[in-house]
């Protein structure tokens, strides 16, 4: 699944929202759920960022091999 900067931004925004909700939660199980949610969104953001970097490297490699 291709990701875009908008997708990465969405993941990071959701992680931030979960962090804020965890901080505001008064019930332990809600705080834990929000903390798990934040971790999941951050993992998705990391994966999207890594994929974007790999695609950029591959595009550069293909451009370099096509230019020769």
Secondary structure, 3 states (H helix, E strand, C coil): CCCCHHHHHHHHHHHHHHHHHHHHCCCHHHHHHHHHHHHHHHHHHHHHHHHHHHHHHHHHHHHHHHHC
